[in-house]
């Protein structure tokens, strides 16, 4: 029997001020997975993190977007993925390895266990600003080679990784942080890194993107059971599927509760929410009742928690 209070387990959220009300909310609904941003990594991070650990002893995934370059939440001098990939070409694999090791070490130093990286979209320094230099290359085989090493180094350090952004943002000009982009269909090249990386069973997480693929559905991949079916069947993937941040501008025509319900119904397992915690608290009780009134959604939540527990046990997180 699935306990209603366990709904928080399917969320990965950005913590706020850690007010008594916020911490009580986390405890009541078993929130245990958190994502941290630049504002968290100030001089007071250790005190902040210790407060969170004291309030929630059984913390789960402690995540960060530490890609390198401009997408780095933990302070440090980290070049971008594209620059690191170019460094491999100039100076050899060892130079790339040193870069990955430095990124993994930055997470270890902060006691984090999940890096929401690498990007396996195809792109380079000429990509649109929202993707520029966040990728390894435009050649899918090079992307797979670099991504495998990125993942291996993190896993040796007992840090999870999450490849993104399925089904690939190459050719997209609209920034999903602002508006909903659209393309007719992903190419075989776009999908190649996901197929290669997810079929090896060593990567437990993949993140989708807010993208409307017109050949697949009339709604964004975030809400599309058809898109999730493609992901599962094309790669035989058995791990956890993350949404991108449900607070992004691409989804602004849907209410927050709708975003959560539709993302769960589509087959996503972990819902990332980086908006104000207060907005989630306001809707959560009504949302919980609506989710648990649906047999389909109850099964989705149960399935997600089952996969989550299996993966968590793998690294003895609990």
N, C-alpha and C positions, 0 to 999 in steps of 0.2 A: 504494500500500500504506500503510495507516494504522499508524503506529508506536505501540506500546503505551505508550511513555513520555509520549505527548502527552495522556493522559487529564486531566491537570491543567488543560488549556485550557478545559474545559467547566465549571469551578468559578469562583465569585466568593466568596472566603473572607475572614474576619476574621483578620488576622495576630496572632500572639501575642507572646511575648517576643523573638522572632527569635534563639532559641538556635541553636547550630551544627547540631543535629539537625533543627530546624524548617527552617532555610535549605537544608540538604542535601535535605530532602524536597521543597521547592519546586523546586529545580534538577533533581532526578532525574526528576520527573514533569511538568516544564514548567508549573508554576503561574505565572500572570502577572497574574491579575486579583484585586484586593483591595478590600475594603470597610472603611472606617474609622469609628470611633465616638468618643464624647466623650473617652474615656480616652486616645485617641491624640493629641488636640489640646491637649496641655499645652505647657509651655515647651520641652520637649525634642522636639517634633514634628519639627522640621527634622533633628535628628540621627538620630531614628528613621527618618524617611523616607529620608535619605541612606544609612543602613545597608542598607535594603531595595533601593534603587537599585543600590548597589555589588554586592550579592549577585545581583540579577536585573536585568541591564542592559536586557533587552527587556521592560519592564513594559507591560502592556496597559491594561485598564480600571482606573482608580483611582476608586473610587466612595464616595459618602456619601449618607445620607438627610438632605438639607438642604431640608426642605419649607417651613420658617417656623413660628413659634410654638413649641410644645413639642417638635416633632420637628426639632430642629436639633442637629447634632453639632459643627459648627464654632461656637465662641463668637461672640456678637454679639447685637444688639438687633433681632431680626427678628419682625415681627408674623405672625400665623397666616394661612394662605390665605383663610380666611373673612373675617378682618378686612381683608385686602388687597382682597378682592373688594368688601366693603362700602365701603372707601375709594374705590374706583372710582366707586361710585354717588354718593358725597357730593362728591368733589373732582375726579373725572374720570380718564380713562385714564392721564394722565401720572403721577399719584400711584401707580397700580398698577405702571407701568413702572419707576419709581424703586425700588420694593420688589423687583421681579424682578432688576433690575440689581445691587442690593446683594447678593442671594443668589448670583447668578452670579459676582460679584467675589470673594465669600468662597471659592469653589472655586478660582478662578484664583490667588488669593493662596497657596493651599496646593498648587498644581500638580496639582489633581484634574481629571478629564475626564469624569466621569459622575455626574449627579445622579439618584438613584432617586426621582424626582418628575416631574410632579405627580400627586396623587391625583385621579382623575376619578370617584370614587364620588359619588353624590348625597347631600348632607347639609348640616347647618348646626350652629349652636351647641347645638341640642337633640339631636344625635345621641348615641349611647352614648359613653362616655369614650374608648374606643380609637379612635374616629373623629372625635370632637368637634373642630370648627374646623379639621380637616385638609383639608376640602373647600372648594370655591368657592361652591357653591349647591345648592339642590334642583332648580333648573330646568336640564335637560340642555343647552339652548342656551347659557345663560350659562356653564356649565361648559366647553363646547367653546370659546367665545370666550376665556375666561380662560386655559385650558390652551394654546391655540394661541399666545398671546402669550408665556406662560411658556417654551414650547419654542423659539419663534423667538429670544428674547433669549439663551437658553443656546447655541443653535446658532450665532448670530452670534459668540459668544465661543469657538466650537469646543469646546463642552461637550455631550456626549450627555445625553439625558433618557430616562426610562423611565416611561411612564404606568402607573398601577396603580389598583385591584386587580381585574382581570378575574375574574368577570363583574359585579362591583359588590357592595358590602357594605351597601347601603341595606336597612333592615328587619331586619338581623341584630343580635341582642342579645348573643350570646356572643362574647367576645373570642378570636380565633384565636391570640393569643399564649398563651392558657391552655388552651382546649378547642376541639374541632372544632364550628364552627357548621353549621347546615343550613337550607336553604330549598327550597321546591318548585321554583321556577324564577325566573330573572331576568326582569324586565319589559322591554318594548321601550324604555322610558325609561332603565332601568339600562344597557342595551347601546348606546344612542344615542351617548354620547361616544366609546366605543371604535370604533364603526363610522365616525363622522365623522373621528376623528383618525388612525386607522390606514389609512384608504383614501387619504389624501393622499400616501402614500409618503415623507413627510419625517420620519416618526417610526420609527426602526429597532428600538425595544425596547418590549415590554409585559411587565408582571409579572402573574401570576395570584395567587390567594389560596387559602388553605386553607379551602375551603368545600365542603360536600357539597350538590350540586344534585340532588335526588332524581329530577327528570324526565330528567336526563342520564345518571346513573350511580349505582352503589352505593358508590363511593369518592370521596374528595375530588378537586376539580379538579386538584390537584397530581399526582394519579396517573391521571387520566382521559384516555385517548386520544379519547374521545367529546367531551369538553369542548374539547380542543385542536383537534379537527376543526371544531367549531362556530366557534371563534375564527378559524381559517384561512379557512373558507369564507364566513363572514358578512362578513368584511372584506377578503378576498383578501390577507391580510397575509403578506409574504415575509421579514420580519425575524426577530429573535431573541426567543424567549419565555423569560422568566426565571421561576423559581419564587420564592416568598417564602422566607424563611429556613427551611431544613429542620430547624432546631433548635427551632422553636416548639412550644408545648404541644399545639397541635391535632393534631400527628402523633405524640404520645408512645406510642401503642399499636403503632407500627411501630419495629423496630430501625433504626439509622442506615443500615446497608447496604441494607436493604429500601427505605428512603425514596429513596435515591440510584438504585437500580435501577428502581423503579417510576416515578420522575419522568422518568428518561431514556426508559424504554419508552413513556411516554405521549406523547412528542414535545416535551418541554421541551428547550431548547438550553443554557441556563446555569443551573447549580444554585448557589443561594446557601446558604452554610453559615457561621453566626456562632457556632457552639459552640467548644469547646476544640479546638485544632489537634491536641493529643495523641490525642483520641478518633478523629480521622480517620486519623492516622498508624497507629494500632493495627490498623485494619481494611483499610487501603488495598491492601496486597499481595494479600490474599485477594479483595477486591472487584475489583481489576483483573483477576485471573484469571477470575472469574465473568463480568464484563462482556464480556471478549474471547472467551469460549467461546460466546457467543451471536451468531450472524450478524446478527440483528435489532438487537441493541444496538450492535454494531460499526458498523452502517450509521447508527444514530441519532447516534453520536459523530462519525462522518465527516461527516454532513450538518451537524451543529452547527458543526464546525470550518470547514467550507466557507463557511457563512453568516457566521461570525465573522470569517474572513479577508477576506471581501468588504467587510464593514462597516468593519473596521479600516483597510483600504487607503483607504477613502473619506476618512478624516481623517489619512492618512499617519502612523498611529501606530507603524508598524514601519519 
